[in-house]
Amino acid sequence: MSKELKKLKKVELLEILYQQNLKIDNLNEKITQLEKQLADKTIHIAEAGSIAEAALKLTNIFEEAEKAIELYKNNVK
């Protein structure tokens, strides 16, 4: 590869560098997009976990309320 590069003219080498820079820019842009997508998915997963925890807490509250109602009914009789 280095022998091939040595045979190229400066203009050709500059064109190769330019094309490589374009590829690097495109890849950096893609990385940024993928990082944003990953962050969004992480947030959604965290929110889903929070929603599940909240639902579980509500279930426990309702269970305790039902127990209190049953206890009250038993005491009234």
PLY file of the C-alpha trace (Angstrom):
ply
format ascii 1.0
element vertex 77
property float x
property float y
property float z
element edge 76
property int vertex1
property int vertex2
end_header
0.00 0.00 0.00
2.76 2.47 0.87
4.46 1.89 -2.50
1.17 2.66 -4.21
0.80 5.85 -2.20
4.33 6.96 -3.04
3.49 6.74 -6.74
0.46 9.02 -6.41
0.59 12.73 -7.14
-0.04 15.29 -4.40
-3.45 16.13 -5.84
-4.44 12.47 -5.74
-3.21 12.14 -2.17
-5.15 15.24 -1.18
-8.27 13.78 -2.80
-7.81 10.56 -0.80
-7.43 12.59 2.40
-10.50 14.63 1.54
-12.58 11.49 0.90
-11.34 9.97 4.17
-12.33 13.12 6.04
-15.81 12.94 4.52
-16.13 9.34 5.66
-14.93 10.28 9.15
-17.45 13.13 9.33
-20.27 10.82 8.22
-19.26 8.19 10.77
-19.06 10.78 13.56
-22.52 12.00 12.62
-23.82 8.41 12.70
-22.21 7.88 16.11
-23.96 10.97 17.44
-27.32 9.76 16.11
-26.82 6.29 17.60
-25.79 7.76 20.97
-29.01 9.82 21.01
-31.06 6.75 20.14
-29.34 4.79 22.91
-29.99 7.58 25.41
-33.67 7.66 24.41
-33.98 3.91 24.83
-32.25 4.10 28.21
-34.70 6.80 29.31
-37.66 4.72 28.11
-36.36 1.69 29.99
-35.88 3.77 33.14
-39.37 5.25 32.78
-40.84 1.79 32.28
-39.12 0.68 35.46
-40.51 3.68 37.31
-44.01 3.00 36.01
-43.75 -0.65 37.05
-42.57 0.38 40.52
-45.42 2.88 40.83
-47.94 0.23 39.77
-46.54 -2.17 42.35
-46.79 0.47 45.07
-50.37 1.25 44.07
-51.21 -2.45 44.20
-49.80 -2.62 47.72
-51.81 0.46 48.74
-55.02 -1.09 47.38
-54.29 -4.37 49.15
-53.78 -2.55 52.44
-56.99 -0.56 51.87
-58.93 -3.78 51.25
-57.52 -5.29 54.45
-58.55 -2.16 56.36
-62.08 -2.34 54.91
-62.40 -6.03 55.85
-61.13 -5.29 59.36
-63.63 -2.44 59.69
-66.49 -4.63 58.48
-65.55 -7.34 60.95
-65.41 -4.84 63.81
-68.80 -3.33 62.90
-70.52 -6.74 63.00
0 1
1 2
2 3
3 4
4 5
5 6
6 7
7 8
8 9
9 10
10 11
11 12
12 13
13 14
14 15
15 16
16 17
17 18
18 19
19 20
20 21
21 22
22 23
23 24
24 25
25 26
26 27
27 28
28 29
29 30
30 31
31 32
32 33
33 34
34 35
35 36
36 37
37 38
38 39
39 40
40 41
41 42
42 43
43 44
44 45
45 46
46 47
47 48
48 49
49 50
50 51
51 52
52 53
53 54
54 55
55 56
56 57
57 58
58 59
59 60
60 61
61 62
62 63
63 64
64 65
65 66
66 67
67 68
68 69
69 70
70 71
71 72
72 73
73 74
74 75
75 76
